Amino acid sequence: MEKVIKCDCGVIIQGGNDDDLVVKAQKHAQDVHHLDLSRDQLLDMARPA
Ligand SMILES: [Zn+2]
């Protein structure tokens, strides 16, 4: 099942699978928010697309 993460800033991150989604979301969090989020935190934020 495809999942998306909606960031607090309004950006929606999509990935083809969990690994892809986590990598993209971690990059967004670091680049834009200077935050290090764990895989567990990010998957907790993920919702079905
Ligand atoms: Zn964001």
mmCIF file of the protein (N, C-alpha, C, O) and its ligand, coordinates in Angstrom:
data_MODEL
# 
_entry.id   MODEL 
# 
loop_
_entity.id 
_entity.type 
_entity.pdbx_number_of_molecules 
1 polymer     1 
2 non-polymer 1 
# 
_entity_poly.entity_id                      1 
_entity_poly.type                           'polypeptide(L)' 
_entity_poly.nstd_linkage                   no 
_entity_poly.nstd_monomer                   no 
_entity_poly.pdbx_seq_one_letter_code       MEKVIKCDCGVIIQGGNDDDLVVKAQKHAQDVHHLDLSRDQLLDMARPA 
_entity_poly.pdbx_seq_one_letter_code_can   MEKVIKCDCGVIIQGGNDDDLVVKAQKHAQDVHHLDLSRDQLLDMARPA 
_entity_poly.pdbx_strand_id                 A 
# 
loop_
_entity_poly_seq.entity_id 
_entity_poly_seq.num 
_entity_poly_seq.mon_id 
_entity_poly_seq.hetero 
1 1  MET n 
1 2  GLU n 
1 3  LYS n 
1 4  VAL n 
1 5  ILE n 
1 6  LYS n 
1 7  CYS n 
1 8  ASP n 
1 9  CYS n 
1 10 GLY n 
1 11 VAL n 
1 12 ILE n 
1 13 ILE n 
1 14 GLN n 
1 15 GLY n 
1 16 GLY n 
1 17 ASN n 
1 18 ASP n 
1 19 ASP n 
1 20 ASP n 
1 21 LEU n 
1 22 VAL n 
1 23 VAL n 
1 24 LYS n 
1 25 ALA n 
1 26 GLN n 
1 27 LYS n 
1 28 HIS n 
1 29 ALA n 
1 30 GLN n 
1 31 ASP n 
1 32 VAL n 
1 33 HIS n 
1 34 HIS n 
1 35 LEU n 
1 36 ASP n 
1 37 LEU n 
1 38 SER n 
1 39 ARG n 
1 40 ASP n 
1 41 GLN n 
1 42 LEU n 
1 43 LEU n 
1 44 ASP n 
1 45 MET n 
1 46 ALA n 
1 47 ARG n 
1 48 PRO n 
1 49 ALA n 
# 
loop_
_struct_asym.id 
_struct_asym.entity_id 
A 1 
B 2 
# 
loop_
_chem_comp.id 
_chem_comp.type 
_chem_comp.mon_nstd_flag 
ALA 'L-peptide linking' y 
ARG 'L-peptide linking' y 
ASN 'L-peptide linking' y 
ASP 'L-peptide linking' y 
CYS 'L-peptide linking' y 
GLN 'L-peptide linking' y 
GLU 'L-peptide linking' y 
GLY 'peptide linking'   y 
HIS 'L-peptide linking' y 
ILE 'L-peptide linking' y 
LEU 'L-peptide linking' y 
LYS 'L-peptide linking' y 
MET 'L-peptide linking' y 
PRO 'L-peptide linking' y 
SER 'L-peptide linking' y 
VAL 'L-peptide linking' y 
ZN  non-polymer         . 
# 
_pdbx_entity_nonpoly.entity_id   2 
_pdbx_entity_nonpoly.name        ? 
_pdbx_entity_nonpoly.comp_id     ZN 
# 
_pdbx_nonpoly_scheme.asym_id         B 
_pdbx_nonpoly_scheme.entity_id       2 
_pdbx_nonpoly_scheme.mon_id          ZN 
_pdbx_nonpoly_scheme.ndb_seq_num     1 
_pdbx_nonpoly_scheme.pdb_seq_num     101 
_pdbx_nonpoly_scheme.auth_seq_num    101 
_pdbx_nonpoly_scheme.pdb_mon_id      ZN 
_pdbx_nonpoly_scheme.auth_mon_id     ZN 
_pdbx_nonpoly_scheme.pdb_strand_id   A 
_pdbx_nonpoly_scheme.pdb_ins_code    . 
# 
loop_
_atom_site.group_PDB 
_atom_site.id 
_atom_site.type_symbol 
_atom_site.label_atom_id 
_atom_site.label_alt_id 
_atom_site.label_comp_id 
_atom_site.label_asym_id 
_atom_site.label_entity_id 
_atom_site.label_seq_id 
_atom_site.pdbx_PDB_ins_code 
_atom_site.Cartn_x 
_atom_site.Cartn_y 
_atom_site.Cartn_z 
_atom_site.occupancy 
_atom_site.B_iso_or_equiv 
_atom_site.pdbx_formal_charge 
_atom_site.auth_seq_id 
_atom_site.auth_comp_id 
_atom_site.auth_asym_id 
_atom_site.auth_atom_id 
_atom_site.pdbx_PDB_model_num 
ATOM   1   N  N  . MET A 1 1  ? 0.845  -1.194 0.000  1.00 0.00 ? 1   MET A N  1 
ATOM   2   C  CA . MET A 1 1  ? 0.000  0.000  0.000  1.00 0.00 ? 1   MET A CA 1 
ATOM   3   C  C  . MET A 1 1  ? 0.879  1.244  0.000  1.00 0.00 ? 1   MET A C  1 
ATOM   4   O  O  . MET A 1 1  ? 1.837  1.343  0.768  1.00 0.00 ? 1   MET A O  1 
ATOM   5   N  N  . GLU A 1 2  ? 0.551  2.162  -0.847 1.00 0.00 ? 2   GLU A N  1 
ATOM   6   C  CA . GLU A 1 2  ? 1.329  3.399  -0.935 1.00 0.00 ? 2   GLU A CA 1 
ATOM   7   C  C  . GLU A 1 2  ? 0.995  4.328  0.236  1.00 0.00 ? 2   GLU A C  1 
ATOM   8   O  O  . GLU A 1 2  ? -0.153 4.433  0.667  1.00 0.00 ? 2   GLU A O  1 
ATOM   9   N  N  . LYS A 1 3  ? 2.029  4.988  0.729  1.00 0.00 ? 3   LYS A N  1 
ATOM   10  C  CA . LYS A 1 3  ? 1.843  5.870  1.874  1.00 0.00 ? 3   LYS A CA 1 
ATOM   11  C  C  . LYS A 1 3  ? 2.380  7.261  1.554  1.00 0.00 ? 3   LYS A C  1 
ATOM   12  O  O  . LYS A 1 3  ? 3.255  7.427  0.704  1.00 0.00 ? 3   LYS A O  1 
ATOM   13  N  N  . VAL A 1 4  ? 1.847  8.231  2.236  1.00 0.00 ? 4   VAL A N  1 
ATOM   14  C  CA . VAL A 1 4  ? 2.365  9.594  2.130  1.00 0.00 ? 4   VAL A CA 1 
ATOM   15  C  C  . VAL A 1 4  ? 2.587  10.141 3.537  1.00 0.00 ? 4   VAL A C  1 
ATOM   16  O  O  . VAL A 1 4  ? 1.949  9.717  4.501  1.00 0.00 ? 4   VAL A O  1 
ATOM   17  N  N  . ILE A 1 5  ? 3.503  11.087 3.622  1.00 0.00 ? 5   ILE A N  1 
ATOM   18  C  CA . ILE A 1 5  ? 3.712  11.824 4.869  1.00 0.00 ? 5   ILE A CA 1 
ATOM   19  C  C  . ILE A 1 5  ? 3.401  13.275 4.582  1.00 0.00 ? 5   ILE A C  1 
ATOM   20  O  O  . ILE A 1 5  ? 3.979  13.871 3.673  1.00 0.00 ? 5   ILE A O  1 
ATOM   21  N  N  . LYS A 1 6  ? 2.494  13.846 5.350  1.00 0.00 ? 6   LYS A N  1 
ATOM   22  C  CA . LYS A 1 6  ? 2.190  15.264 5.216  1.00 0.00 ? 6   LYS A CA 1 
ATOM   23  C  C  . LYS A 1 6  ? 2.956  15.993 6.307  1.00 0.00 ? 6   LYS A C  1 
ATOM   24  O  O  . LYS A 1 6  ? 2.702  15.818 7.499  1.00 0.00 ? 6   LYS A O  1 
ATOM   25  N  N  . CYS A 1 7  ? 3.890  16.806 5.874  1.00 0.00 ? 7   CYS A N  1 
ATOM   26  C  CA . CYS A 1 7  ? 4.718  17.542 6.820  1.00 0.00 ? 7   CYS A CA 1 
ATOM   27  C  C  . CYS A 1 7  ? 3.914  18.694 7.426  1.00 0.00 ? 7   CYS A C  1 
ATOM   28  O  O  . CYS A 1 7  ? 2.939  19.165 6.841  1.00 0.00 ? 7   CYS A O  1 
ATOM   29  N  N  . ASP A 1 8  ? 4.344  19.134 8.604  1.00 0.00 ? 8   ASP A N  1 
ATOM   30  C  CA . ASP A 1 8  ? 3.686  20.276 9.253  1.00 0.00 ? 8   ASP A CA 1 
ATOM   31  C  C  . ASP A 1 8  ? 3.704  21.524 8.384  1.00 0.00 ? 8   ASP A C  1 
ATOM   32  O  O  . ASP A 1 8  ? 2.824  22.376 8.507  1.00 0.00 ? 8   ASP A O  1 
ATOM   33  N  N  . CYS A 1 9  ? 4.704  21.642 7.500  1.00 0.00 ? 9   CYS A N  1 
ATOM   34  C  CA . CYS A 1 9  ? 4.814  22.823 6.646  1.00 0.00 ? 9   CYS A CA 1 
ATOM   35  C  C  . CYS A 1 9  ? 3.899  22.741 5.439  1.00 0.00 ? 9   CYS A C  1 
ATOM   36  O  O  . CYS A 1 9  ? 3.830  23.687 4.655  1.00 0.00 ? 9   CYS A O  1 
ATOM   37  N  N  . GLY A 1 10 ? 3.186  21.616 5.273  1.00 0.00 ? 10  GLY A N  1 
ATOM   38  C  CA . GLY A 1 10 ? 2.238  21.491 4.178  1.00 0.00 ? 10  GLY A CA 1 
ATOM   39  C  C  . GLY A 1 10 ? 2.742  20.677 3.007  1.00 0.00 ? 10  GLY A C  1 
ATOM   40  O  O  . GLY A 1 10 ? 1.973  20.335 2.108  1.00 0.00 ? 10  GLY A O  1 
ATOM   41  N  N  . VAL A 1 11 ? 4.031  20.362 3.008  1.00 0.00 ? 11  VAL A N  1 
ATOM   42  C  CA . VAL A 1 11 ? 4.589  19.550 1.931  1.00 0.00 ? 11  VAL A CA 1 
ATOM   43  C  C  . VAL A 1 11 ? 4.124  18.104 2.094  1.00 0.00 ? 11  VAL A C  1 
ATOM   44  O  O  . VAL A 1 11 ? 4.097  17.567 3.201  1.00 0.00 ? 11  VAL A O  1 
ATOM   45  N  N  . ILE A 1 12 ? 3.761  17.490 0.976  1.00 0.00 ? 12  ILE A N  1 
ATOM   46  C  CA . ILE A 1 12 ? 3.367  16.087 0.994  1.00 0.00 ? 12  ILE A CA 1 
ATOM   47  C  C  . ILE A 1 12 ? 4.469  15.266 0.346  1.00 0.00 ? 12  ILE A C  1 
ATOM   48  O  O  . ILE A 1 12 ? 4.860  15.516 -0.794 1.00 0.00 ? 12  ILE A O  1 
ATOM   49  N  N  . ILE A 1 13 ? 4.964  14.282 1.087  1.00 0.00 ? 13  ILE A N  1 
ATOM   50  C  CA . ILE A 1 13 ? 6.050  13.438 0.616  1.00 0.00 ? 13  ILE A CA 1 
ATOM   51  C  C  . ILE A 1 13 ? 5.485  12.077 0.271  1.00 0.00 ? 13  ILE A C  1 
ATOM   52  O  O  . ILE A 1 13 ? 4.784  11.451 1.066  1.00 0.00 ? 13  ILE A O  1 
ATOM   53  N  N  . GLN A 1 14 ? 5.813  11.628 -0.954 1.00 0.00 ? 14  GLN A N  1 
ATOM   54  C  CA . GLN A 1 14 ? 5.324  10.334 -1.417 1.00 0.00 ? 14  GLN A CA 1 
ATOM   55  C  C  . GLN A 1 14 ? 6.500  9.432  -1.707 1.00 0.00 ? 14  GLN A C  1 
ATOM   56  O  O  . GLN A 1 14 ? 7.554  9.893  -2.145 1.00 0.00 ? 14  GLN A O  1 
ATOM   57  N  N  . GLY A 1 15 ? 6.322  8.145  -1.464 1.00 0.00 ? 15  GLY A N  1 
ATOM   58  C  CA . GLY A 1 15 ? 7.372  7.186  -1.771 1.00 0.00 ? 15  GLY A CA 1 
ATOM   59  C  C  . GLY A 1 15 ? 6.775  5.917  -2.353 1.00 0.00 ? 15  GLY A C  1 
ATOM   60  O  O  . GLY A 1 15 ? 5.626  5.570  -2.082 1.00 0.00 ? 15  GLY A O  1 
ATOM   61  N  N  . GLY A 1 16 ? 7.570  5.237  -3.150 1.00 0.00 ? 16  GLY A N  1 
ATOM   62  C  CA . GLY A 1 16 ? 7.105  3.997  -3.751 1.00 0.00 ? 16  GLY A CA 1 
ATOM   63  C  C  . GLY A 1 16 ? 7.008  2.869  -2.737 1.00 0.00 ? 16  GLY A C  1 
ATOM   64  O  O  . GLY A 1 16 ? 6.236  1.927  -2.915 1.00 0.00 ? 16  GLY A O  1 
ATOM   65  N  N  . ASN A 1 17 ? 7.792  2.969  -1.679 1.00 0.00 ? 17  ASN A N  1 
ATOM   66  C  CA . ASN A 1 17 ? 7.739  1.983  -0.589 1.00 0.00 ? 17  ASN A CA 1 
ATOM   67  C  C  . ASN A 1 17 ? 8.218  2.679  0.682  1.00 0.00 ? 17  ASN A C  1 
ATOM   68  O  O  . ASN A 1 17 ? 8.604  3.847  0.654  1.00 0.00 ? 17  ASN A O  1 
ATOM   69  N  N  . ASP A 1 18 ? 8.188  1.951  1.791  1.00 0.00 ? 18  ASP A N  1 
ATOM   70  C  CA . ASP A 1 18 ? 8.538  2.567  3.066  1.00 0.00 ? 18  ASP A CA 1 
ATOM   71  C  C  . ASP A 1 18 ? 9.951  3.143  3.055  1.00 0.00 ? 18  ASP A C  1 
ATOM   72  O  O  . ASP A 1 18 ? 10.176 4.254  3.535  1.00 0.00 ? 18  ASP A O  1 
ATOM   73  N  N  . ASP A 1 19 ? 10.899 2.389  2.508  1.00 0.00 ? 19  ASP A N  1 
ATOM   74  C  CA . ASP A 1 19 ? 12.287 2.845  2.507  1.00 0.00 ? 19  ASP A CA 1 
ATOM   75  C  C  . ASP A 1 19 ? 12.432 4.149  1.738  1.00 0.00 ? 19  ASP A C  1 
ATOM   76  O  O  . ASP A 1 19 ? 13.085 5.086  2.197  1.00 0.00 ? 19  ASP A O  1 
ATOM   77  N  N  . ASP A 1 20 ? 11.812 4.198  0.559  1.00 0.00 ? 20  ASP A N  1 
ATOM   78  C  CA . ASP A 1 20 ? 11.874 5.375  -0.300 1.00 0.00 ? 20  ASP A CA 1 
ATOM   79  C  C  . ASP A 1 20 ? 11.234 6.575  0.411  1.00 0.00 ? 20  ASP A C  1 
ATOM   80  O  O  . ASP A 1 20 ? 11.763 7.686  0.398  1.00 0.00 ? 20  ASP A O  1 
ATOM   81  N  N  . LEU A 1 21 ? 10.092 6.312  1.024  1.00 0.00 ? 21  LEU A N  1 
ATOM   82  C  CA . LEU A 1 21 ? 9.364  7.369  1.730  1.00 0.00 ? 21  LEU A CA 1 
ATOM   83  C  C  . LEU A 1 21 ? 10.208 7.922  2.891  1.00 0.00 ? 21  LEU A C  1 
ATOM   84  O  O  . LEU A 1 21 ? 10.305 9.135  3.075  1.00 0.00 ? 21  LEU A O  1 
ATOM   85  N  N  . VAL A 1 22 ? 10.803 7.031  3.654  1.00 0.00 ? 22  VAL A N  1 
ATOM   86  C  CA . VAL A 1 22 ? 11.610 7.459  4.807  1.00 0.00 ? 22  VAL A CA 1 
ATOM   87  C  C  . VAL A 1 22 ? 12.818 8.271  4.348  1.00 0.00 ? 22  VAL A C  1 
ATOM   88  O  O  . VAL A 1 22 ? 13.133 9.302  4.943  1.00 0.00 ? 22  VAL A O  1 
ATOM   89  N  N  . VAL A 1 23 ? 13.494 7.817  3.300  1.00 0.00 ? 23  VAL A N  1 
ATOM   90  C  CA . VAL A 1 23 ? 14.670 8.536  2.797  1.00 0.00 ? 23  VAL A CA 1 
ATOM   91  C  C  . VAL A 1 23 ? 14.273 9.946  2.351  1.00 0.00 ? 23  VAL A C  1 
ATOM   92  O  O  . VAL A 1 23 ? 14.942 10.921 2.692  1.00 0.00 ? 23  VAL A O  1 
ATOM   93  N  N  . LYS A 1 24 ? 13.191 10.046 1.596  1.00 0.00 ? 24  LYS A N  1 
ATOM   94  C  CA . LYS A 1 24 ? 12.747 11.355 1.098  1.00 0.00 ? 24  LYS A CA 1 
ATOM   95  C  C  . LYS A 1 24 ? 12.316 12.266 2.244  1.00 0.00 ? 24  LYS A C  1 
ATOM   96  O  O  . LYS A 1 24 ? 12.618 13.459 2.249  1.00 0.00 ? 24  LYS A O  1 
ATOM   97  N  N  . ALA A 1 25 ? 11.614 11.694 3.205  1.00 0.00 ? 25  ALA A N  1 
ATOM   98  C  CA . ALA A 1 25 ? 11.126 12.496 4.334  1.00 0.00 ? 25  ALA A CA 1 
ATOM   99  C  C  . ALA A 1 25 ? 12.282 12.948 5.217  1.00 0.00 ? 25  ALA A C  1 
ATOM   100 O  O  . ALA A 1 25 ? 12.277 14.073 5.716  1.00 0.00 ? 25  ALA A O  1 
ATOM   101 N  N  . GLN A 1 26 ? 13.275 12.079 5.416  1.00 0.00 ? 26  GLN A N  1 
ATOM   102 C  CA . GLN A 1 26 ? 14.441 12.474 6.211  1.00 0.00 ? 26  GLN A CA 1 
ATOM   103 C  C  . GLN A 1 26 ? 15.186 13.599 5.525  1.00 0.00 ? 26  GLN A C  1 
ATOM   104 O  O  . GLN A 1 26 ? 15.645 14.534 6.181  1.00 0.00 ? 26  GLN A O  1 
ATOM   105 N  N  . LYS A 1 27 ? 15.308 13.517 4.204  1.00 0.00 ? 27  LYS A N  1 
ATOM   106 C  CA . LYS A 1 27 ? 15.999 14.561 3.457  1.00 0.00 ? 27  LYS A CA 1 
ATOM   107 C  C  . LYS A 1 27 ? 15.240 15.887 3.571  1.00 0.00 ? 27  LYS A C  1 
ATOM   108 O  O  . LYS A 1 27 ? 15.846 16.936 3.784  1.00 0.00 ? 27  LYS A O  1 
ATOM   109 N  N  . HIS A 1 28 ? 13.917 15.834 3.429  1.00 0.00 ? 28  HIS A N  1 
ATOM   110 C  CA . HIS A 1 28 ? 13.105 17.041 3.560  1.00 0.00 ? 28  HIS A CA 1 
ATOM   111 C  C  . HIS A 1 28 ? 13.270 17.642 4.960  1.00 0.00 ? 28  HIS A C  1 
ATOM   112 O  O  . HIS A 1 28 ? 13.476 18.847 5.103  1.00 0.00 ? 28  HIS A O  1 
ATOM   113 N  N  . ALA A 1 29 ? 13.180 16.803 5.977  1.00 0.00 ? 29  ALA A N  1 
ATOM   114 C  CA . ALA A 1 29 ? 13.274 17.294 7.356  1.00 0.00 ? 29  ALA A CA 1 
ATOM   115 C  C  . ALA A 1 29 ? 14.631 17.943 7.618  1.00 0.00 ? 29  ALA A C  1 
ATOM   116 O  O  . ALA A 1 29 ? 14.719 18.967 8.294  1.00 0.00 ? 29  ALA A O  1 
ATOM   117 N  N  . GLN A 1 30 ? 15.682 17.341 7.079  1.00 0.00 ? 30  GLN A N  1 
ATOM   118 C  CA . GLN A 1 30 ? 17.018 17.893 7.293  1.00 0.00 ? 30  GLN A CA 1 
ATOM   119 C  C  . GLN A 1 30 ? 17.236 19.165 6.488  1.00 0.00 ? 30  GLN A C  1 
ATOM   120 O  O  . GLN A 1 30 ? 17.731 20.165 7.009  1.00 0.00 ? 30  GLN A O  1 
ATOM   121 N  N  . ASP A 1 31 ? 16.862 19.120 5.207  1.00 0.00 ? 31  ASP A N  1 
ATOM   122 C  CA . ASP A 1 31 ? 17.110 20.272 4.332  1.00 0.00 ? 31  ASP A CA 1 
ATOM   123 C  C  . ASP A 1 31 ? 16.289 21.482 4.746  1.00 0.00 ? 31  ASP A C  1 
ATOM   124 O  O  . ASP A 1 31 ? 16.799 22.602 4.792  1.00 0.00 ? 31  ASP A O  1 
ATOM   125 N  N  . VAL A 1 32 ? 15.015 21.254 5.045  1.00 0.00 ? 32  VAL A N  1 
ATOM   126 C  CA . VAL A 1 32 ? 14.093 22.367 5.250  1.00 0.00 ? 32  VAL A CA 1 
ATOM   127 C  C  . VAL A 1 32 ? 13.977 22.744 6.721  1.00 0.00 ? 32  VAL A C  1 
ATOM   128 O  O  . VAL A 1 32 ? 13.890 23.923 7.063  1.00 0.00 ? 32  VAL A O  1 
ATOM   129 N  N  . HIS A 1 33 ? 13.976 21.736 7.589  1.00 0.00 ? 33  HIS A N  1 
ATOM   130 C  CA . HIS A 1 33 ? 13.689 22.006 9.005  1.00 0.00 ? 33  HIS A CA 1 
ATOM   131 C  C  . HIS A 1 33 ? 14.883 21.766 9.925  1.00 0.00 ? 33  HIS A C  1 
ATOM   132 O  O  . HIS A 1 33 ? 14.810 22.037 11.123 1.00 0.00 ? 33  HIS A O  1 
ATOM   133 N  N  . HIS A 1 34 ? 15.978 21.260 9.369  1.00 0.00 ? 34  HIS A N  1 
ATOM   134 C  CA . HIS A 1 34 ? 17.165 20.939 10.175 1.00 0.00 ? 34  HIS A CA 1 
ATOM   135 C  C  . HIS A 1 34 ? 16.821 20.024 11.343 1.00 0.00 ? 34  HIS A C  1 
ATOM   136 O  O  . HIS A 1 34 ? 17.276 20.211 12.471 1.00 0.00 ? 34  HIS A O  1 
ATOM   137 N  N  . LEU A 1 35 ? 16.002 19.032 11.027 1.00 0.00 ? 35  LEU A N  1 
ATOM   138 C  CA . LEU A 1 35 ? 15.572 18.052 12.023 1.00 0.00 ? 35  LEU A CA 1 
ATOM   139 C  C  . LEU A 1 35 ? 16.042 16.662 11.617 1.00 0.00 ? 35  LEU A C  1 
ATOM   140 O  O  . LEU A 1 35 ? 16.037 16.314 10.436 1.00 0.00 ? 35  LEU A O  1 
ATOM   141 N  N  . ASP A 1 36 ? 16.443 15.881 12.596 1.00 0.00 ? 36  ASP A N  1 
ATOM   142 C  CA . ASP A 1 36 ? 16.743 14.477 12.346 1.00 0.00 ? 36  ASP A CA 1 
ATOM   143 C  C  . ASP A 1 36 ? 15.601 13.638 12.884 1.00 0.00 ? 36  ASP A C  1 
ATOM   144 O  O  . ASP A 1 36 ? 15.409 13.536 14.096 1.00 0.00 ? 36  ASP A O  1 
ATOM   145 N  N  . LEU A 1 37 ? 14.855 13.045 11.988 1.00 0.00 ? 37  LEU A N  1 
ATOM   146 C  CA . LEU A 1 37 ? 13.721 12.217 12.393 1.00 0.00 ? 37  LEU A CA 1 
ATOM   147 C  C  . LEU A 1 37 ? 14.060 10.746 12.149 1.00 0.00 ? 37  LEU A C  1 
ATOM   148 O  O  . LEU A 1 37 ? 14.677 10.392 11.144 1.00 0.00 ? 37  LEU A O  1 
ATOM   149 N  N  . SER A 1 38 ? 13.650 9.914  13.074 1.00 0.00 ? 38  SER A N  1 
ATOM   150 C  CA . SER A 1 38 ? 13.924 8.483  12.942 1.00 0.00 ? 38  SER A CA 1 
ATOM   151 C  C  . SER A 1 38 ? 12.920 7.832  11.992 1.00 0.00 ? 38  SER A C  1 
ATOM   152 O  O  . SER A 1 38 ? 11.851 8.374  11.710 1.00 0.00 ? 38  SER A O  1 
ATOM   153 N  N  . ARG A 1 39 ? 13.301 6.665  11.515 1.00 0.00 ? 39  ARG A N  1 
ATOM   154 C  CA . ARG A 1 39 ? 12.396 5.895  10.669 1.00 0.00 ? 39  ARG A CA 1 
ATOM   155 C  C  . ARG A 1 39 ? 11.062 5.644  11.375 1.00 0.00 ? 39  ARG A C  1 
ATOM   156 O  O  . ARG A 1 39 ? 10.000 5.764  10.763 1.00 0.00 ? 39  ARG A O  1 
ATOM   157 N  N  . ASP A 1 40 ? 11.118 5.296  12.658 1.00 0.00 ? 40  ASP A N  1 
ATOM   158 C  CA . ASP A 1 40 ? 9.889  5.018  13.403 1.00 0.00 ? 40  ASP A CA 1 
ATOM   159 C  C  . ASP A 1 40 ? 8.994  6.256  13.491 1.00 0.00 ? 40  ASP A C  1 
ATOM   160 O  O  . ASP A 1 40 ? 7.776  6.171  13.336 1.00 0.00 ? 40  ASP A O  1 
ATOM   161 N  N  . GLN A 1 41 ? 9.624  7.403  13.741 1.00 0.00 ? 41  GLN A N  1 
ATOM   162 C  CA . GLN A 1 41 ? 8.844  8.647  13.822 1.00 0.00 ? 41  GLN A CA 1 
ATOM   163 C  C  . GLN A 1 41 ? 8.152  8.932  12.498 1.00 0.00 ? 41  GLN A C  1 
ATOM   164 O  O  . GLN A 1 41 ? 6.980  9.307  12.458 1.00 0.00 ? 41  GLN A O  1 
ATOM   165 N  N  . LEU A 1 42 ? 8.902  8.748  11.417 1.00 0.00 ? 42  LEU A N  1 
ATOM   166 C  CA . LEU A 1 42 ? 8.352  9.072  10.098 1.00 0.00 ? 42  LEU A CA 1 
ATOM   167 C  C  . LEU A 1 42 ? 7.248  8.100  9.709  1.00 0.00 ? 42  LEU A C  1 
ATOM   168 O  O  . LEU A 1 42 ? 6.225  8.514  9.163  1.00 0.00 ? 42  LEU A O  1 
ATOM   169 N  N  . LEU A 1 43 ? 7.440  6.827  9.981  1.00 0.00 ? 43  LEU A N  1 
ATOM   170 C  CA . LEU A 1 43 ? 6.408  5.851  9.621  1.00 0.00 ? 43  LEU A CA 1 
ATOM   171 C  C  . LEU A 1 43 ? 5.157  6.051  10.472 1.00 0.00 ? 43  LEU A C  1 
ATOM   172 O  O  . LEU A 1 43 ? 4.050  5.722  10.047 1.00 0.00 ? 43  LEU A O  1 
ATOM   173 N  N  . ASP A 1 44 ? 5.340  6.588  11.672 1.00 0.00 ? 44  ASP A N  1 
ATOM   174 C  CA . ASP A 1 44 ? 4.206  6.919  12.530 1.00 0.00 ? 44  ASP A CA 1 
ATOM   175 C  C  . ASP A 1 44 ? 3.375  8.058  11.929 1.00 0.00 ? 44  ASP A C  1 
ATOM   176 O  O  . ASP A 1 44 ? 2.165  8.135  12.141 1.00 0.00 ? 44  ASP A O  1 
ATOM   177 N  N  . MET A 1 45 ? 4.043  8.941  11.176 1.00 0.00 ? 45  MET A N  1 
ATOM   178 C  CA . MET A 1 45 ? 3.370  10.076 10.536 1.00 0.00 ? 45  MET A CA 1 
ATOM   179 C  C  . MET A 1 45 ? 2.752  9.693  9.195  1.00 0.00 ? 45  MET A C  1 
ATOM   180 O  O  . MET A 1 45 ? 1.956  10.450 8.638  1.00 0.00 ? 45  MET A O  1 
ATOM   181 N  N  . ALA A 1 46 ? 3.113  8.531  8.681  1.00 0.00 ? 46  ALA A N  1 
ATOM   182 C  CA . ALA A 1 46 ? 2.673  8.142  7.338  1.00 0.00 ? 46  ALA A CA 1 
ATOM   183 C  C  . ALA A 1 46 ? 1.197  7.749  7.336  1.00 0.00 ? 46  ALA A C  1 
ATOM   184 O  O  . ALA A 1 46 ? 0.684  7.153  8.282  1.00 0.00 ? 46  ALA A O  1 
ATOM   185 N  N  . ARG A 1 47 ? 0.547  8.102  6.253  1.00 0.00 ? 47  ARG A N  1 
ATOM   186 C  CA . ARG A 1 47 ? -0.860 7.769  6.072  1.00 0.00 ? 47  ARG A CA 1 
ATOM   187 C  C  . ARG A 1 47 ? -1.042 7.121  4.704  1.00 0.00 ? 47  ARG A C  1 
ATOM   188 O  O  . ARG A 1 47 ? -0.245 7.364  3.798  1.00 0.00 ? 47  ARG A O  1 
ATOM   189 N  N  . PRO A 1 48 ? -2.080 6.298  4.542  1.00 0.00 ? 48  PRO A N  1 
ATOM   190 C  CA . PRO A 1 48 ? -2.330 5.723  3.214  1.00 0.00 ? 48  PRO A CA 1 
ATOM   191 C  C  . PRO A 1 48 ? -2.547 6.833  2.184  1.00 0.00 ? 48  PRO A C  1 
ATOM   192 O  O  . PRO A 1 48 ? -3.185 7.845  2.473  1.00 0.00 ? 48  PRO A O  1 
ATOM   193 N  N  . ALA A 1 49 ? -2.013 6.630  0.992  1.00 0.00 ? 49  ALA A N  1 
ATOM   194 C  CA . ALA A 1 49 ? -2.113 7.657  -0.058 1.00 0.00 ? 49  ALA A CA 1 
ATOM   195 C  C  . ALA A 1 49 ? -3.546 7.747  -0.571 1.00 0.00 ? 49  ALA A C  1 
ATOM   196 O  O  . ALA A 1 49 ? -3.836 8.552  -1.456 1.00 0.00 ? 49  ALA A O  1 
HETATM 197 ZN ZN . ZN  B 2 .  ? 8.347  20.322 5.961  1.00 0.00 2 101 ZN  A ZN 1 
# 
